[in-house]
Amino acid sequence: MDLGLPTPLFPGNNGRGMERSITVEDLLRDREAILHLENLSPDTGLRRKITQATPGSPGLALAGFMARIRGGRVQVFGETEMAFLASLDPAEAAERLRAFFHHEIPVVFVTKGLEVPPWFLEAAKEYKIPVFRTTLSTGLFFQLLNPYLEAALAPTVSIHGSLADVYGVGLLFVGQSGIGKSECVLDLVERGHRLVADDLVFATRRGNDIIIGYGHELQRHHMEIRGVGIIDVRALFGIRAIRQQKRIEVVVQLEVWDDQRDYNRTGLEEEEAVILGVSLPKVTVPLNPGKNITVISEVVAMNHLLKYAGVDSAREFDQRMREALQVTRKYLEEDYE
Amino acid sequence: MSEVHQVKAASVEVVNRAGVHARPAAALVKAAGRFRSEIHVEKDGLRVNAKSIMGVLMLAAEQGSTLRFTAVGPDAEEALATLTELVRRGFEEE
């Protein structure tokens, strides 16, 4: 089951979520002070788009190997690059830079407060690429820039579901409209758990295996309860009842009870749900009218915590049962009566 | 889940002055809820379930913006016709 709403109708997203980009201006607004940036090209426009989350360094590209350059990636010139360029004849160096700048480079950073020769700035200006200098070392610069770019450009999908923090475990409730996702989350909030977002959850991937869920900025912890209307959970239950974002750890699929379907009776088989290519454990809970899903949700969360603490109740119980059966067989094997 | 249905799509412009605020959103969600098909509505790259009032509200669809509906299911075409008509008539506001 893939949960992320594929949106193939939206141009350029390949069904993997919304394509994201930020402008150089966005990056400056959010990180200028932290990255100790000095603008060396004041006349250059800052509307260029950054689309890649990993910054690059030209490296071998300056030696003429251009095959691996990706457009949309910020480029960091460290001591190696600047020293290599300085070792060349300025005309030759500028020519190599131009060949490199040709590849849709959104912005160039020079680290360690290194001297930037005028032909460098001229070449950048020709391609309208802004150049910034930082006093930070290349390593530290990458360390501070990476998490920002990753967060700003991470692949994101929207999911029709509700996300709550239950005992510190992010439970994402999904299921058809009217099944009772919001009511379930409201019940959980009343029992002291925390709402992240109801009805519309954005999920974004951090690194390879972490999915972070959060709500729309306009929504601000409001939810719709059938028969009551739109309520403000923060106003009703206070600040302790809400959370801005939460890692999604377990997907709880709510379904109308179906006699024909086999539900998981032992917990030995694990179902999974996929969001943005990341597999998450999934629990399918069948509902019939009046069933208390809240306590079941708490148990789902606690069971998840228990598994992380090294206790897999279903498996251990199964193991003990198997051992018990083993003893019986041995006893019978020795019984030659 | 044995039946296979094609995705049907239709776009419509929001005409009522106040845009899709709570009342029109409720009308839209109510209308969508009458159909068995899975219906989504999209604006500016944000795609939400048309049966979810919070989702539809978060589109923040103002007058003049375009909503694109997609539907999959046994009554998809009827659903699209009903929903686009509802938007076209300005949710019978004003």
HADDOCK unambig.tbl for C-alpha pairs under 7 A between the chains (distance, minus, plus):
assign (segid A and resid 10 and name CA) (segid B and resid 45 and name CA) 5.71 0.50 0.50
assign (segid A and resid 18 and name CA) (segid B and resid 45 and name CA) 6.70 0.50 0.50
assign (segid A and resid 160 and name CA) (segid B and resid 48 and name CA) 6.97 0.50 0.50
assign (segid A and resid 160 and name CA) (segid B and resid 49 and name CA) 6.36 0.50 0.50
assign (segid A and resid 177 and name CA) (segid B and resid 51 and name CA) 6.45 0.50 0.50
assign (segid A and resid 199 and name CA) (segid B and resid 52 and name CA) 6.58 0.50 0.50
assign (segid A and resid 199 and name CA) (segid B and resid 54 and name CA) 6.08 0.50 0.50
assign (segid A and resid 199 and name CA) (segid B and resid 55 and name CA) 6.45 0.50 0.50
assign (segid A and resid 200 and name CA) (segid B and resid 54 and name CA) 6.77 0.50 0.50
assign (segid A and resid 200 and name CA) (segid B and resid 55 and name CA) 5.50 0.50 0.50
assign (segid A and resid 216 and name CA) (segid B and resid 58 and name CA) 6.93 0.50 0.50
assign (segid A and resid 218 and name CA) (segid B and resid 58 and name CA) 6.53 0.50 0.50
assign (segid A and resid 219 and name CA) (segid B and resid 58 and name CA) 6.88 0.50 0.50
assign (segid A and resid 224 and name CA) (segid B and resid 54 and name CA) 6.95 0.50 0.50
